[in-house]
Amino acid sequence: MKYNIEIGQSADEDLSFYEVFEQRIIVKAIIEYLQLDANVETRKRKRLRSNPVAPWELRIGDFRAFYEINANRNVKILAIGHKVHNELFIRRKKVEI
């Protein structure tokens, strides 16, 4: 079934930290991978253990989109960051998840 995708205020600000071509890659992947079956775990989508960022993660190369799914089939993007080795950075700040 199809999901409605919403980019939250904070995630929109996270997205603005990237170059335009990177923003396009991220948004295209969000639409491609989360519009259908956003709640099904795959190699790119996974449920995270309890953390302060979000319950789900979408892997887009080195980029990560963190999201939640509500009962009305809405996907809300909560944060966007990138990984360098095993470290996650959101708005150029290291974040622990």
SULLINUR-V201443 format. One line per field, one symbol per residue. ss: DSSP state (h for helix, s for strand, l for the rest). phi: phi as a letter, one per 20 degrees, with the letter a starting at -180 (. if undefined). psi: psi as a letter, one per 30 degrees, with the letter a starting at -180 (. if undefined). Layout:
# SULLINUR-V201443
ss->???
phi->???
psi->???
This chain:
# SULLINUR-V201443
ss->lslsssslhhhhhhhllllhhhhhhhhhhhhhhhlsllllllllsssllllllllsssssllsssssssllllsssssssssssllssssllsssll
phi->.ededcefgffffffffdfgffgffffffgffedfclfedfcfedbfefgbfeaeccdecmeecddbccdfemdddfebcbbdclddecclmdfcec
psi->lkkkkkjleeeeeeefflleeeeeeeeeeeeeffekhfgkkaffkkkllklfdlflkkkibflkkkllklfghkkkkelkalkjcgkkkkhgkkkk.
